[in-house]
Every structure is written in structure tokens, then in C-alpha cells.
Amino acid sequence: MILPMALSKNVLALFPDDYNSARESFNSLSKSCPMVKDILSFPLQSQGNDLSLSTEIIWIGQRSAPNVLVLISATHGVEGFVGAAVQADLITRIQQGYLIPENTAILLVFALNPYGFAHCRRCDEKGIDLNRNFIDFNKLLPENKGYELLRQAIYLDDSHQRQKVFQAFQLEHGQTAFEIAISGGQYTDPQGPFYGGSTLSHGRTIIEKIIGTYQLDQRHLAVIDVHSGLGSYGHGEVISDHPVDSSGHKIANRWYGASVTSPAEGDSSSVEKIGLLDYCWHPLMTQRGCFVTLEFGSYRTQALFDVILNDHRCWKAGNQQDIIESAKAMKEHFCPADSYWRELVLIKARQVIQQAVDGLHYD
């Protein structure tokens, strides 16, 4: 294989083979970086297996810095292969002399969903999609009537019959309604895809804890949540889920330019969703700062749904060989082995991180 020209083989090697190697690399880089001030570990409780799983947090730069860049990986577990590489690349560049303004610190959240990362799943150990979990559980749970209409079809072994049901729904309700029905978020089927849960997840608890620990509500924030698997192949889409008339949305467009997309405005590869991680951060950004999702596209949307729905069918059926094969397919969809794709990821991530640092420093 001929490697891309712009990045070296060593840099592309930052993409891990599995969760354990990713965590070892992250911890090793963190301990060897002199600018790292805090290293925190949050073990996953009641995981019911023999793996030692945890979310790691590091703080880079001055503890009193008024500006903070927050970079999150593995909100959707299996997407941690990409997020971990982006974080490892940033730490490595800092060690090599990449300068952070004195008034800016960096908070890295590694493996927000360690179970999903370790098992090549998007959901956590309770079947929860962290990016649908940020709702008020003291209120009536949201409804997704479209999901209920498609629920039985999702579990059909006959793919032809399943597609017939899906196509009939699309013809009647449209493509956007179909995508919302499948991926918008549902709170009735714990074994199904995009399940928002009935209580706080491990990842949500950690996010709320670090916001309090580091008093992030009193700082100027740029939050980047790294995702993959949706959108054009190799393209890094900067998505804003801020309300379109909010200061957060205006700041996102100012910092990241005309490439910013918005599900609410209909120009994003993503549709509007319930319970996003974003919504935990938006109240901290009423006047300053913004939250964006950095989404690296891979294969087609239909392929995305196919691989996710198959994964849930395999885990529900419990056949270990099918689960192993599903894990391979999930990893390839969310982090293709193609070295050119991986090069595009790291180059775009560097650009977006620089835009965030500049926005915090100069805005």
C-alpha cells in the first residue's frame, strides 16, 4: 500500500487497533506531555464483564485559563477509533511544539462511552445512545411514532421484506421523516438502535461532573465532539445544533466559516434529533462560545443504517460469531482502513481545532 504524501506513516499509526491500545496510548502520551496538569480516570461501574473500562480526562495548560477547548471522543463508542486518533495527534503536536495561547487550556475527554468503544458498538453497556440521553427524565419521555411504526421491521431477518417496509414508509412520509424515525431518538426499545435510555448514562454523569469540577460555566468554551460514519466519504462536516437565532450558532459560523451546517436549516447530513450531548452545553454558551459536532463521513447513509440495525439484531439474538462479524463491519464503517480516508480525518481535525483556538483567543 502506498501511503498518502501529506502525513507520515507514524502519524497515521495513531489510529488504534482497539480500545485497550487506544487507552494505553492516550495515557502514555498524557503522562509524557509536560503541559498536562490533570489526569483523571472514571471507571465504568457494573459493566458485567472482565474488561477494565474507563473514561479518561486530561487538562492541558493553565488551570486558570479563561478560554477552554473541550475535545470529546467516543460519545458513540465505536467512533472512538477516529476520536482517539484526533486526540493523540493533538497531544503529539503539543509535545512537538504546537503552541497554545496562554489564556487557553485544552480539556480532552477520552472514551466517553468506553463500553461501546471496546465492543465496537455505538451504544453503551445499557444499550443507551449517549447522544440521545441528554433529556429531563423527570418529565414524560419523548415519543417517536415513526420508530414505533418501523420497530417490527427493524428486527426482520428477511432484508428484502425489511426494505419493502422502509421504502413504503419513505414514499408516504419522505426521506427526512424516515431518518428521524430511525435515528432521531427513541425511548421505548432498550435493545433497539438510538435508544435514549430511562436514566442518566455513565457518559452523561461524567460530563456533568467535569463541568462542575472545572467550573466550565464560568469560562469561554469551544466544544468539539468528534463523530464518524455519516456524510460524504472523507468529508469532515462541522455541524451546529444551536438554535439558528442563537449566539452559539452565530459564533459557530463566525469561527468555522461557511462550511458550518445546521440540521434545523436542512443543509446538514444529519437530521434534527432528541437528547443530544450538545444540549447539556448550550446553556453554558448563552453569550460566548459554541458547541459543534465534527462528523467524518464514510459510507452511504443506507449502509450506516444497515450496519447499525444489523448490530442490534445480532446482539439481540446473542449469536457470538454474528456479533464478532458485526464488530468488524461496525469498525470498518466508522473508521475505514483506507489510509487516504484517515489522512483526511487528521488534516481536517487539525484545521477545525486551530479555528476553535483562534476563535477563543481572538473573538
Residue pairs with C-beta under 8 A, 6 or more apart in sequence:
1 339
3 9
3 12
3 339
4 12
4 339
4 340
4 343
6 343
6 347
7 343
7 346
7 347
11 89
11 92
11 346
12 339
12 342
12 343
12 346
14 25
14 84
14 85
14 88
14 89
14 92
14 346
15 81
15 82
15 84
15 85
15 335
15 342
16 22
16 25
16 81
16 84
16 85
18 118
19 53
19 80
19 111
19 114
19 117
19 118
20 118
22 80
22 81
22 84
22 88
22 110
22 111
22 117
23 54
23 56
23 110
23 111
23 114
25 84
25 88
26 56
26 84
26 87
26 88
26 91
26 110
27 39
27 56
29 88
29 91
29 92
29 95
30 36
30 39
30 56
30 58
30 91
31 39
32 95
33 60
33 91
33 94
33 95
35 60
35 61
35 94
35 100
36 58
36 59
36 60
36 91
37 59
37 60
37 61
37 62
37 63
38 57
38 58
38 59
38 63
39 56
39 57
39 58
40 56
40 57
40 58
41 54
41 55
41 56
41 57
42 54
42 55
42 56
42 57
42 202
42 206
42 209
43 52
43 53
43 54
44 53
44 54
44 55
44 114
44 115
44 125
44 202
45 202
46 125
47 53
47 115
47 125
48 125
51 118
53 111
53 114
53 115
53 118
54 111
54 114
55 109
55 110
55 111
55 112
55 114
55 202
55 203
55 206
56 108
56 109
56 110
56 111
57 107
57 108
57 109
57 110
57 206
57 210
58 107
58 108
58 110
59 105
59 106
59 107
59 214
60 91
60 94
60 100
60 105
60 106
60 107
60 108
61 100
61 104
61 105
61 106
62 102
62 103
62 105
63 105
65 102
65 103
65 104
65 105
65 219
66 103
66 219
66 220
67 101
67 103
67 104
67 105
67 219
67 220
67 221
67 222
67 360
67 361
68 104
68 105
68 106
68 107
68 214
68 216
68 219
68 220
68 221
68 222
68 360
69 104
69 105
69 106
69 107
69 221
69 222
69 223
69 224
69 353
69 356
69 357
69 360
70 106
70 107
70 109
70 216
70 221
70 222
70 223
70 224
71 86
71 87
71 90
71 106
71 107
71 108
71 109
71 224
71 226
71 353
72 83
72 109
72 112
72 223
72 224
72 225
72 226
72 277
73 79
73 80
73 82
73 83
73 84
73 86
73 87
73 108
73 109
73 110
73 111
73 112
73 226
74 80
74 83
74 84
74 110
74 111
74 112
74 113
74 114
74 116
74 117
75 83
75 112
75 113
75 130
75 131
75 203
75 225
75 227
75 277
76 113
76 116
76 122
76 129
76 130
76 131
76 227
76 229
76 334
77 111
77 113
77 114
77 115
77 116
77 117
77 118
77 119
77 120
77 121
77 122
77 123
77 124
78 116
78 117
78 120
78 121
78 122
78 330
78 331
78 334
78 335
79 122
79 226
79 227
79 228
79 229
79 334
79 335
80 111
80 113
80 116
80 117
81 117
81 228
81 331
81 334
81 335
82 226
82 227
82 228
82 296
82 334
82 335
82 345
83 110
83 226
83 227
83 228
84 110
84 111
84 117
85 342
85 345
85 346
86 226
86 345
86 346
86 349
87 108
87 110
87 226
89 346
89 349
89 350
90 98
90 106
90 108
90 349
90 353
91 108
93 350
94 100
94 106
100 106
100 357
101 357
101 360
101 361
103 361
104 357
104 360
104 361
107 210
107 214
107 216
109 206
109 207
109 210
111 117
112 130
112 203
112 206
112 207
113 123
113 124
113 130
113 201
113 202
113 203
114 202
115 121
115 124
115 125
115 202
116 122
116 123
116 124
119 327
120 326
120 327
120 328
120 330
120 331
121 311
121 315
121 327
121 330
122 129
122 193
122 308
122 311
122 330
123 129
123 193
123 195
124 130
124 201
124 202
124 203
125 202
126 190
126 197
126 201
127 190
127 191
127 192
127 195
127 197
128 195
128 196
128 197
128 201
129 185
129 193
129 194
129 195
129 196
129 197
130 201
130 203
130 204
130 277
131 273
131 275
131 276
131 277
132 185
132 186
132 187
132 194
132 195
132 196
132 197
132 273
132 274
132 275
132 276
133 196
133 197
133 200
133 201
133 203
133 204
133 275
133 277
134 204
134 275
134 276
134 277
134 278
134 279
134 280
135 141
135 142
135 196
135 274
135 275
137 198
137 199
137 200
141 187
141 188
141 196
141 198
142 185
142 187
142 196
142 274
142 275
143 187
144 180
144 181
144 184
144 185
144 186
144 187
144 188
144 274
145 181
146 169
146 173
146 177
146 178
146 180
146 181
146 182
146 184
147 181
147 182
147 184
147 186
147 188
147 189
147 192
147 194
148 186
148 188
149 169
149 181
150 165
150 166
150 169
150 181
150 182
151 189
151 192
153 161
153 162
153 165
153 166
154 162
154 182
154 192
154 193
154 309
154 312
154 313
155 313
155 316
156 162
156 165
157 313
166 178
169 177
169 178
169 181
170 177
170 178
173 181
176 266
176 271
179 271
179 301
180 271
180 272
180 273
182 193
182 194
182 305
182 309
183 193
183 194
183 271
183 273
183 305
184 194
184 271
184 272
184 273
184 274
185 194
185 196
185 273
185 274
185 275
186 192
186 194
186 195
186 196
187 195
187 196
187 197
187 198
189 195
190 197
190 198
191 312
191 315
191 316
192 312
193 308
193 309
193 312
196 274
196 275
200 208
203 277
204 277
204 280
207 277
207 280
208 280
210 216
211 217
211 280
211 284
216 284
217 284
220 288
220 289
220 360
221 281
221 284
221 285
221 288
221 289
221 290
221 291
222 255
222 289
222 290
222 356
222 357
222 359
222 360
223 281
223 289
223 290
223 291
223 292
224 292
224 293
224 294
224 352
224 353
224 356
225 277
225 278
225 291
225 292
225 293
225 294
226 294
226 296
226 349
227 293
227 294
227 295
227 296
228 295
228 296
228 297
228 298
228 334
228 335
228 345
229 295
229 296
229 297
229 298
229 299
229 304
229 333
229 334
230 237
230 269
230 270
230 295
230 297
230 298
230 301
230 304
231 237
231 269
231 295
231 296
231 297
231 298
232 269
232 297
233 297
233 298
233 299
233 341
234 296
234 297
234 298
234 340
234 341
234 344
234 345
235 296
235 297
235 344
235 348
236 294
236 295
236 296
236 297
236 344
236 345
236 348
236 349
236 352
237 259
237 261
237 268
237 269
237 270
237 293
237 294
237 295
237 296
237 297
238 252
238 256
238 259
238 260
238 261
238 292
238 293
238 294
238 352
239 260
239 261
239 262
239 263
239 268
239 269
239 270
239 292
239 293
239 294
239 295
240 248
240 249
240 252
240 253
240 260
240 261
240 262
240 290
240 291
240 292
241 262
241 263
241 264
241 272
241 273
241 276
241 278
241 279
241 291
241 293
242 248
242 249
242 252
242 262
242 278
242 282
242 285
242 290
242 291
243 249
243 264
244 262
244 264
244 265
246 282
247 285
247 286
247 287
247 288
248 282
248 285
248 289
248 290
248 291
249 262
249 290
251 285
251 288
251 289
251 290
251 359
251 363
252 260
252 290
252 291
252 292
253 260
254 359
254 363
255 290
255 355
255 356
255 358
255 359
255 363
256 292
256 352
256 355
256 356
256 359
257 355
260 292
261 267
261 268
261 269
261 270
262 268
263 270
263 271
263 272
263 273
264 272
269 295
269 297
269 301
270 293
270 295
278 291
278 293
281 291
282 291
285 291
288 363
289 360
292 352
294 348
294 349
294 352
296 344
296 345
296 348
298 304
298 333
298 334
298 335
298 336
298 341
299 333
299 336
303 333
304 333
307 326
307 329
307 330
307 333
308 330
310 326
310 329
311 326
311 329
311 330
314 322
314 323
314 325
314 326
315 323
315 326
335 342
336 342
